[in-house]
Amino acid sequence: MHKTLIVTNDFPPRPGGIQAFVHNMAVRQPAGSIVVYASTWRDGTEVARFDAEQPFPVVRDRTKVMVPTPRVTRRAAEILRAEGCDSVWFGAAAPLGLMAPALRRAGAGRLLGMTHGHEAAWAQLPVARQLLRRIGEGTDVLTYLGEYTRSRIAAAVGPEPAARMAQLPPGVDERTFHPDSGGAAVRERLGLADRPVVVCVSRLVPRKGQDTLIEAMPQILAEVPDAVLLIVGGGPYRAELEKLVDARGVRSSVRFTGSVPWEELPAHYGAGDVFAMPCRTRRGGLDVEGLGIVYLEASATGLPVVAGDSGGAPDAVLEGETGYVVPGGTPAAAAERIVRLLRDEELRRRMGEAGRRWVDRSWRWDLLAGRLTSLLAG
């Protein structure tokens, strides 16, 4: 049986989308086939307790963020040999994938690097682009989320590495995200039981477009007077969003939940009638949405979605079938699609059901984890 060493900074209990992606893939690999070498994140019992619960060994580096220094590379090689691993999987190809040649010399016969949104940004910067090319040359396969990230990374790594790229997006646990996830209880607790709810689940940062939704609320309320915007998540943009709510005079129609424990997220999706996150690209393409797994989680919950056109976000929507894609940063376009959905219950039902079928057909974790198993085996 093949045995794989995962080398990653992105691993729970550190929160985040890449962390969840790597972990969900890891726990679905064959028993006995995984060893993890990860950064520490923070001291204390939380990390030790989490590691003890995993179905594979987890070796923590003493640093909070690993970089491909000689020390980290030597340690990875030592673990590779000690555990009898014959392949390496970099949880995020940049920058740890720069260790690939050294780990190949240490005995790794197969090296795979996962790419996400930030590698597409690296591809636009001259020095980072050179490093990305080295990573592509040193690994056997680079995975990509969707066509947006593939095209940009492929242009940077050159023709031979680009030919070895394979699509591997994150998946959705359809047993966790489903229409009966507890949304009614959340609506009742928040006093929203009888109101049409537009829900946005995401970290509060400018790229995600919560401000666009707030700007859209006056237009939405003109058509659907009792509508409410439910903003789920925490982040550094909260204070600015709160000011915008007051500036637009929509305080009675916007709710902020703050950060929500992961186990409560499915119910918060379920509290909505429509899911909307009109994300936009910022900083000349350096701040961009890699995919947008939230759209697929909403689809699994049975909601129609309204997405922005940043980066790979459109890859998570079947336009006109599971939802709509609107230009990022355009409140009027977002409002028009949201109003259309709020006023048409049959349309919402049809799109929600289509989204459920699409997730079941193409985005389940077990399907995608099986794809990874094949890529690691070569």
C-alpha positions in Angstrom: 0.0 0.0 0.0 1.2 3.5 -0.8 1.9 5.8 2.2 1.8 9.6 1.9 3.4 12.3 4.0 1.2 15.5 4.0 3.4 18.6 4.5 1.2 21.5 5.4 0.7 24.7 7.3 -3.0 24.4 6.6 -4.4 21.9 9.1 -7.0 22.0 11.8 -7.6 23.0 14.5 -6.3 26.1 12.7 -9.6 27.4 11.1 -10.0 28.1 7.4 -11.1 26.8 4.1 -7.8 25.2 3.0 -7.5 23.6 6.4 -10.9 22.0 6.1 -10.1 21.0 2.5 -6.9 19.2 3.4 -8.4 17.5 6.5 -11.5 16.3 4.7 -9.4 14.7 2.0 -6.9 13.2 4.5 -9.5 11.4 6.7 -11.0 9.8 3.6 -7.8 8.2 2.4 -7.2 4.5 3.0 -6.5 3.5 6.6 -2.8 3.5 7.4 -1.8 5.5 4.3 -1.4 9.0 5.8 1.1 10.8 8.0 0.9 14.5 8.6 3.7 17.0 9.2 2.1 20.3 10.1 2.9 23.6 11.8 1.8 24.1 15.4 -0.6 27.1 15.1 -0.9 27.7 18.8 0.3 26.1 22.1 -2.1 24.4 24.5 -4.3 21.3 24.8 -6.6 22.1 21.8 -4.0 21.0 19.2 -2.9 18.0 21.2 -6.5 16.8 21.7 -7.3 17.3 18.1 -4.2 15.4 16.9 -4.9 12.5 19.3 -8.4 12.1 17.7 -7.0 11.7 14.2 -6.9 8.3 12.5 -3.3 8.9 11.4 -0.1 10.2 13.1 0.3 14.0 13.2 3.8 15.4 13.7 3.9 19.1 14.6 6.7 21.4 13.8 7.7 23.9 16.6 6.9 26.9 14.4 3.5 28.4 13.8 4.2 28.8 10.0 6.6 26.5 8.2 8.7 27.8 5.3 11.0 25.6 3.2 14.1 26.2 5.2 16.9 23.6 5.4 15.7 22.7 8.9 12.1 22.1 7.9 13.2 20.2 4.8 15.5 17.9 6.9 12.7 17.3 9.3 10.3 16.4 6.5 12.8 14.0 5.0 13.4 12.4 8.4 9.6 11.8 8.9 9.3 10.5 5.3 12.0 7.9 5.9 10.9 7.0 9.5 7.3 6.4 8.5 8.1 4.6 5.2 6.3 7.1 3.0 6.7 6.8 -0.7 4.7 10.0 -1.7 4.4 13.6 -0.5 1.3 15.8 -0.7 1.8 19.5 -0.1 -1.4 20.9 1.4 -0.7 24.2 -0.4 1.9 24.0 -3.1 3.3 27.5 -2.5 5.7 27.8 -0.8 6.3 24.4 0.7 6.4 22.7 -2.7 9.9 24.2 -3.0 11.0 21.3 -0.9 10.0 18.8 -3.6 13.5 18.0 -5.1 15.0 17.4 -1.6 12.1 15.1 -0.6 12.4 13.2 -3.9 16.1 12.6 -3.1 15.0 11.4 0.3 12.9 8.7 -1.3 9.5 10.2 -2.4 8.5 8.6 -5.7 5.4 10.8 -6.2 5.0 14.5 -5.2 1.7 16.3 -5.4 1.0 19.9 -4.7 -2.5 21.3 -4.1 -3.1 24.8 -5.4 -5.7 27.3 -4.2 -6.5 30.9 -4.8 -3.2 32.4 -3.7 -1.1 30.5 -6.2 -3.1 32.3 -9.0 -2.0 35.6 -7.4 1.6 34.4 -7.2 1.5 33.8 -11.0 1.1 37.6 -11.5 4.2 38.6 -9.6 7.6 38.2 -11.2 9.6 36.7 -8.3 6.7 34.6 -7.1 6.1 33.4 -10.6 9.6 32.1 -10.8 9.2 30.2 -7.5 5.9 28.8 -8.8 7.6 27.5 -11.9 10.2 25.8 -9.7 7.4 24.2 -7.7 5.8 23.0 -10.9 9.0 21.5 -12.2 9.7 19.7 -8.9 6.3 18.1 -8.4 4.6 15.3 -10.4 1.2 16.9 -10.4 -0.3 20.2 -9.3 -4.0 20.2 -8.6 -6.3 23.2 -9.4 -9.7 24.3 -8.2 -11.3 25.3 -11.5 -10.6 26.9 -14.9 -9.8 30.3 -13.5 -7.0 29.1 -11.3 -5.8 26.5 -13.8 -5.3 29.1 -16.6 -3.3 31.4 -14.5 -1.1 28.8 -12.8 -0.5 27.0 -16.1 0.8 30.2 -17.7 3.3 30.6 -14.9 4.6 27.0 -14.5 5.3 26.4 -18.2 4.0 23.8 -20.7 5.4 20.5 -19.2 4.2 21.1 -15.6 0.9 22.5 -17.0 0.3 19.2 -18.8 0.5 17.4 -15.5 -2.1 19.6 -13.8 -5.3 17.9 -12.5 -8.6 19.4 -11.2 -9.2 18.7 -7.6 -11.7 21.1 -5.9 -12.9 20.8 -2.3 -16.1 18.9 -1.7 -19.3 19.1 0.3 -20.5 16.8 3.0 -24.1 16.3 1.8 -24.9 14.5 5.1 -24.1 17.7 7.0 -25.4 20.3 4.6 -29.0 19.5 3.7 -32.5 21.1 3.7 -33.4 19.8 7.2 -30.3 21.2 8.9 -32.1 23.2 11.6 -32.7 26.5 9.9 -36.2 27.0 11.4 -34.8 27.0 14.9 -32.2 29.7 13.9 -34.9 31.8 12.3 -37.1 31.5 15.4 -34.2 32.4 17.7 -33.4 35.5 15.7 -37.0 36.6 15.3 -37.0 36.0 11.6 -39.6 33.2 11.4 -42.0 35.0 8.9 -39.5 37.2 7.0 -37.8 36.5 3.7 -34.2 35.9 4.5 -31.1 36.6 2.3 -28.2 34.8 4.0 -24.5 35.3 3.5 -22.1 33.0 5.2 -18.4 34.1 5.0 -15.6 35.8 6.7 -16.1 39.6 6.8 -13.5 41.0 4.4 -14.1 43.5 1.5 -13.6 40.9 -1.3 -16.6 38.8 -0.2 -19.2 41.5 -1.0 -21.2 41.9 2.2 -21.0 45.7 1.6 -22.6 45.2 -1.9 -25.5 43.3 -0.2 -26.0 46.1 2.3 -25.9 48.7 -0.6 -28.5 46.6 -2.4 -30.9 46.4 0.6 -32.9 49.7 -0.1 -33.7 48.4 -3.7 -34.6 45.0 -2.3 -36.8 46.5 0.4 -38.6 48.6 -2.2 -39.8 45.3 -3.7 -39.9 43.0 -0.7 -40.5 45.3 2.3 -40.1 42.6 5.0 -36.8 41.1 3.6 -33.9 40.7 6.0 -30.2 40.3 5.3 -28.5 37.7 7.6 -24.7 38.1 7.7 -23.0 35.1 9.2 -19.4 35.2 10.2 -16.7 37.4 11.8 -13.8 39.3 10.5 -12.0 42.7 10.3 -14.6 44.4 8.1 -17.4 44.2 10.6 -17.0 47.8 11.9 -17.1 49.2 8.4 -20.2 47.1 7.5 -22.0 48.3 10.6 -21.4 51.9 9.7 -22.7 51.2 6.2 -25.9 49.7 7.6 -26.6 52.9 9.5 -25.6 55.1 6.5 -28.1 53.3 4.3 -30.8 53.4 6.9 -31.4 49.6 6.9 -30.6 48.7 10.5 -34.0 47.0 11.1 -33.4 44.8 8.0 -29.8 43.5 8.6 -28.6 41.0 11.3 -25.0 40.2 12.2 -24.4 36.9 14.0 -20.7 37.2 14.4 -18.6 34.1 14.2 -20.6 30.9 14.5 -19.2 27.5 15.6 -18.6 25.1 12.6 -21.3 22.7 13.8 -23.9 25.5 13.7 -23.1 26.6 10.1 -25.5 24.2 8.3 -28.4 25.5 10.4 -27.5 29.1 9.5 -27.4 28.3 5.8 -30.8 26.7 6.3 -32.2 29.9 7.9 -32.1 31.5 4.5 -34.4 31.6 1.5 -31.7 32.8 -0.8 -27.9 32.6 -0.4 -25.9 35.6 -1.7 -22.2 36.4 -1.7 -21.4 38.8 -4.6 -17.7 38.6 -4.3 -15.4 40.9 -6.3 -11.8 40.9 -7.4 -9.5 43.4 -5.7 -5.9 44.7 -5.8 -5.5 44.2 -9.5 -6.3 40.5 -9.4 -4.2 39.7 -6.3 -7.2 39.4 -4.0 -9.5 37.0 -5.8 -12.0 34.2 -5.0 -10.4 30.8 -5.7 -13.7 28.9 -5.9 -16.3 29.7 -3.2 -17.2 26.4 -1.5 -20.0 28.4 0.4 -22.1 28.4 -2.8 -22.0 24.6 -3.0 -22.7 24.3 0.7 -25.7 26.5 0.2 -26.8 24.4 -2.8 -26.5 21.2 -0.7 -28.8 22.9 1.8 -31.3 23.5 -1.0 -30.9 27.2 -1.5 -30.6 29.1 -4.8 -27.4 31.1 -4.9 -26.3 34.6 -6.1 -22.5 34.7 -6.7 -20.1 37.3 -7.7 -17.9 36.9 -10.7 -14.5 37.0 -8.9 -12.0 34.4 -10.0 -13.3 30.9 -9.8 -16.6 31.7 -8.0 -18.7 31.1 -11.2 -17.3 27.5 -11.3 -19.5 26.8 -8.2 -22.8 27.9 -9.9 -24.7 26.5 -12.8 -26.0 29.8 -14.3 -29.7 29.9 -14.4 -30.0 26.4 -13.0 -28.6 26.5 -9.4 -28.4 30.3 -9.2 -27.0 33.4 -10.8 -23.6 35.1 -11.2 -23.6 38.9 -11.1 -20.7 41.4 -11.6 -18.9 41.8 -8.3 -19.5 45.2 -6.6 -22.8 46.0 -8.4 -25.6 46.4 -5.9 -28.2 46.9 -8.5 -27.4 43.6 -10.3 -27.4 41.7 -7.0 -30.7 43.3 -5.9 -32.4 42.4 -9.2 -31.5 38.7 -8.9 -32.3 38.5 -5.2 -35.7 40.1 -5.6 -36.5 37.8 -8.5 -35.8 34.8 -6.2 -37.5 36.2 -3.1 -40.7 36.8 -5.1 -40.8 33.4 -6.9 -41.1 30.4 -4.5 -41.3 27.9 -7.3 -38.1 29.3 -8.9 -36.3 29.0 -5.5 -37.5 25.4 -5.1 -36.4 24.4 -8.6 -33.0 25.9 -8.2 -32.5 24.5 -4.8 -33.3 21.0 -5.9 -31.0 21.4 -8.9 -28.2 22.4 -6.6 -28.8 19.4 -4.4 -28.6 17.1 -7.4 -25.4 18.8 -8.7 -23.6 18.5 -5.4 -24.6 14.8 -5.1 -23.4 14.2 -8.7 -20.1 16.1 -8.7 -19.1 17.6 -5.4 -19.3 14.9 -2.7 -16.2 14.4 -0.6 -16.0 10.7 -1.2 -15.9 11.2 -5.0 -13.1 13.8 -4.8 -11.1 11.9 -2.2 -11.1 8.9 -4.5 -9.7 11.2 -7.2 -6.9 12.2 -4.9 -6.1 8.6 -4.0 -5.6 7.9 -7.7 -3.4 11.0 -8.2 -1.2 10.0 -5.3 -0.8 6.5 -6.6 0.2 7.8 -10.1 
